[in-house]
Amino acid sequence: MKTYSILFILIIGMHTITLVNVTVFNGEWNGIVLLLSSILFLIALVYFSIEHRVNRNRSSKFEV
């Protein structure tokens, strides 16, 4: 799966969690939603940095 697809899925998950909190729970679970959104953001950040490092190392191997 491409990096942008995974990042897009994580962003959709973050927005879905916020939407469910506001519509179903009337914003009563803000702390839990903030925690889950932060965890998803950190997962996206780590995944993107790993992919960026792999692509950078891959491109530097082909340079002469």
N, C-alpha and C positions, 0 to 999 in steps of 0.2 A: 504494500500500500504506500502511496506517495506521502511525503511529509505534509504537504498542504492539505491533503484529505484528512489526515489524523488531527491536525491542528484545527481544521474546520469542524470536525466532529466534537472536539473538546469544547470549542466555543459554543456550539449548539447546545451541548450538555450544560454549560454554565448558564446560558440564557433560559433553558428549560427549567432548571432548578429555581431560578429567580422568579420565573413566571408562575410556577406551581406554588411557590411560597406566597406570592402576592394574591393570587386568585383563590387558592384553596384554603390556605391557612391565615389569610388576612395579615400577612407580615409578622406573624407571631414567632416564627423560627428564624429570625434574621441572623442570629449567631451561628446556627448550624449551616445555613445557606452560605454565609461568609466563609466558614471553615471549608465546606465542600468546594466552593469556587476557588479558594486559595489553593487547595490541594490539586484541583484540575489545572490551574494556572502553572503550578510548579511542575506537574507532569509534562505539560506542554513545553515549558522552558527547558527542562532536562532533555526531552526528546529532540527538540529543535537544536540544542547545543551539540548533542551527540551526532546528529545527522550533519550538522555544519562542520564539525571536526572531521568526520569521515570523508566528506566531499573535499575539504581543504587538503587533507592528507593524500587523497586519491589524485587530485590535480597537481600537487607538488611532486609526485613521483614521476609524472610524465614530462615535467619540465627538464630541459637539458642545460 
